[in-house]
Amino acid sequence: MDANDWSISAAPSETITADDGRTTRETWRLPTKEAFLDPFLRDVFENHWQGIRFGPIIEGAAYEWKCPGPPTKISLLDGYLTVMFENGGHFHLCIGENHGSQSHPTSLELTARRQPSKAQIFRGFGPDGYPVTWGFEMWNGAHEPMISIFFPNPFIEDNDTLSENPDFSRLTTWREISNRWLGREKETIDELGQAIQPRFR
């Protein structure tokens, strides 16, 4: 499964610009159907777990966790994708309709609130007009943040310190995901940035 199966456009769904006309962000809207999000998220966590950072980004808090290792199991039950790790850590993410059990059914209102209403891949630009961050984000039916995933960054080391010299080989995850799921080829612009600002990304 890839972009062609879902007719996802390779062109950005939205381009955000600053007052001076400089591009600050590009986003690509993705389907919010379970049939899409299941293989997409499995691809991210099964094939790119080593370099990603993930967690909810909400007002007043930002969580960017590393995977402790490759997932030992990824399962889907009643609308919830569960990603398990060897140390017992895991997380659940609602990506479809959650019905509950016969004795404790989920209300239609809660079902609608839990499942995704918006999902997108993003690319953020620095003050010099070149990309400095790449990733994925998703919101629930109440427009609350569910998860943000930051792809490996040329300007950030594995220990989360800023790189003195950018390592553009770290764009592999972005390039593989954007090629498979957006139909985008490798772009020179991703290697033109010089530095990332030492602030929250």
C-alpha positions as CSV (number, residue, x, y, z in Angstrom):
1,M,0.0,0.0,0.0
2,D,1.2,3.5,-0.8
3,A,0.1,6.9,-2.0
4,N,-1.3,5.6,-5.2
5,D,-3.7,3.4,-3.4
6,W,-5.2,6.4,-1.7
7,S,-4.8,9.1,-4.4
8,I,-2.7,11.2,-2.0
9,S,-1.3,14.3,-3.8
10,A,2.4,14.8,-3.8
11,A,1.8,18.6,-3.7
12,P,1.4,20.1,-0.2
13,S,-2.2,20.5,1.1
14,E,-1.2,23.7,2.8
15,T,1.8,26.1,2.7
16,I,2.1,28.5,5.6
17,T,4.1,31.7,5.1
18,A,5.4,34.5,7.3
19,D,4.5,38.1,6.8
20,D,7.6,38.5,4.6
21,G,6.4,35.8,2.3
22,R,8.9,33.2,3.5
23,T,7.6,29.6,3.8
24,T,7.5,28.4,7.4
25,R,5.6,25.1,7.0
26,E,4.2,22.7,4.5
27,T,1.7,20.0,5.3
28,W,0.3,17.0,3.5
29,R,-3.2,15.8,4.6
30,L,-3.5,12.1,5.0
31,P,-6.6,9.9,5.2
32,T,-7.9,9.4,8.7
33,K,-9.3,5.9,7.9
34,E,-8.1,3.0,10.0
35,A,-7.4,1.1,6.7
36,F,-4.7,3.8,5.9
37,L,-3.4,4.7,9.4
38,D,-2.8,1.0,10.3
39,P,-0.2,0.3,7.6
40,F,1.2,3.8,7.7
41,L,1.9,3.7,11.5
42,R,3.2,0.2,11.2
43,D,5.6,1.4,8.5
44,V,6.9,4.2,10.8
45,F,7.3,2.1,13.9
46,E,8.5,-1.2,12.3
47,N,10.9,0.3,9.8
48,H,12.0,3.7,11.2
49,W,11.9,3.1,15.0
50,Q,15.6,3.8,15.6
51,G,15.6,7.5,14.9
52,I,12.1,8.8,15.6
53,R,10.9,10.8,18.6
54,F,7.2,10.6,19.4
55,G,4.5,11.6,21.9
56,P,1.7,14.2,22.4
57,I,2.5,17.8,22.0
58,I,0.0,19.9,23.9
59,E,-0.1,23.5,25.3
60,G,2.4,23.5,28.2
61,A,3.9,20.1,27.5
62,A,5.9,18.3,24.9
63,Y,6.8,14.6,25.0
64,E,9.5,13.3,22.7
65,W,10.2,9.6,23.5
66,K,12.6,7.2,21.8
67,C,11.7,3.7,21.1
68,P,13.7,1.4,23.5
69,G,14.0,-1.1,20.6
70,P,12.1,-2.4,17.7
71,P,8.4,-3.1,18.5
72,T,7.9,-6.7,19.6
73,K,4.2,-6.6,18.6
74,I,1.8,-4.2,16.8
75,S,-1.8,-5.2,17.0
76,L,-5.2,-3.7,16.2
77,L,-8.3,-4.3,18.3
78,D,-11.6,-2.4,18.4
79,G,-10.1,0.7,16.7
80,Y,-7.0,0.9,18.9
81,L,-3.5,0.3,17.5
82,T,-1.2,-1.0,20.2
83,V,2.6,-0.9,19.9
84,M,4.5,-3.1,22.3
85,F,8.2,-3.0,23.2
86,E,10.4,-5.7,24.8
87,N,10.6,-3.9,28.2
88,G,6.9,-4.0,28.6
89,G,6.3,-0.4,27.6
90,H,3.6,0.2,25.1
91,F,1.0,2.7,23.9
92,H,-2.5,2.6,22.5
93,L,-3.6,4.9,19.7
94,C,-7.2,5.1,18.5
95,I,-7.2,5.0,14.7
96,G,-10.7,3.7,14.0
97,E,-14.1,3.2,15.4
98,N,-14.0,2.1,19.1
99,H,-17.2,0.2,20.0
100,G,-16.4,-1.2,23.4
101,S,-18.0,-4.5,24.6
102,Q,-21.6,-5.7,24.8
103,S,-21.7,-4.9,28.5
104,H,-19.8,-1.6,28.2
105,P,-20.5,-0.2,24.7
106,T,-18.8,3.1,23.7
107,S,-21.2,5.9,23.1
108,L,-21.5,7.3,19.6
109,E,-20.3,10.7,21.0
110,L,-17.2,9.1,22.6
111,T,-16.5,7.0,19.5
112,A,-16.5,10.2,17.4
113,R,-14.2,12.0,19.9
114,R,-11.7,9.2,20.1
115,Q,-11.0,8.5,16.4
116,P,-8.8,10.8,14.3
117,S,-10.3,13.8,12.6
118,K,-7.0,15.1,11.0
119,A,-3.6,13.5,10.2
120,Q,-0.8,15.0,8.3
121,I,2.9,14.9,7.4
122,F,4.7,18.2,7.9
123,R,7.9,19.9,7.0
124,G,9.0,23.0,8.9
125,F,11.3,25.7,7.6
126,G,13.9,27.8,9.4
127,P,14.6,31.6,9.2
128,D,16.8,30.9,6.1
129,G,13.9,29.5,4.2
130,Y,15.1,25.9,4.2
131,P,13.7,22.8,5.9
132,V,14.8,22.1,9.5
133,T,12.2,19.6,10.8
134,W,10.1,16.8,9.3
135,G,7.4,14.6,10.8
136,F,3.8,13.5,11.3
137,E,0.9,14.6,13.6
138,M,-2.6,13.6,14.3
139,W,-5.7,15.0,16.2
140,N,-8.8,13.3,17.6
141,G,-12.5,14.2,16.9
142,A,-12.3,17.0,19.5
143,H,-9.3,18.5,17.7
144,E,-7.0,17.5,20.6
145,P,-3.4,16.4,19.8
146,M,-3.1,12.6,19.8
147,I,0.5,12.1,18.7
148,S,3.4,13.9,17.0
149,I,6.3,11.9,15.4
150,F,9.5,13.7,14.6
151,F,11.6,12.0,12.0
152,P,15.4,11.9,12.3
153,N,16.9,15.3,11.9
154,P,20.2,16.2,10.2
155,F,20.7,19.0,12.8
156,I,20.0,16.9,15.9
157,E,22.3,14.1,17.3
158,D,21.0,10.8,18.6
159,N,21.5,12.2,22.2
160,D,19.2,15.1,21.2
161,T,22.0,17.7,21.2
162,L,22.4,20.1,18.3
163,S,24.8,18.9,15.6
164,E,27.9,21.1,14.8
165,N,27.7,19.8,11.2
166,P,24.5,18.6,9.7
167,D,24.3,14.9,8.8
168,F,21.9,14.7,5.8
169,S,22.0,10.9,5.8
170,R,19.5,11.3,8.6
171,L,16.9,12.4,6.0
172,T,16.4,8.7,5.0
173,T,13.3,8.3,7.1
174,W,11.7,11.5,5.7
175,R,12.6,10.5,2.1
176,E,11.4,6.9,2.4
177,I,8.1,7.9,4.0
178,S,7.4,10.9,1.7
179,N,8.2,8.7,-1.3
180,R,6.0,5.8,-0.3
181,W,3.1,7.7,1.2
182,L,3.2,11.0,-0.7
183,G,4.8,10.0,-4.0
184,R,7.6,12.6,-3.6
185,E,11.1,12.1,-5.0
186,K,14.3,13.2,-3.2
187,E,14.5,17.0,-3.1
188,T,17.7,19.1,-3.0
189,I,16.0,21.7,-0.8
190,D,16.1,19.4,2.2
191,E,19.9,19.6,2.2
192,L,20.2,23.4,2.0
193,G,19.6,24.3,5.6
194,Q,22.6,25.3,7.7
195,A,21.4,25.0,11.3
196,I,18.4,24.7,13.5
197,Q,17.6,27.3,16.1
198,P,18.4,26.3,19.7
199,R,14.8,26.4,20.8
200,F,11.7,24.2,21.0
201,R,11.2,22.7,17.6
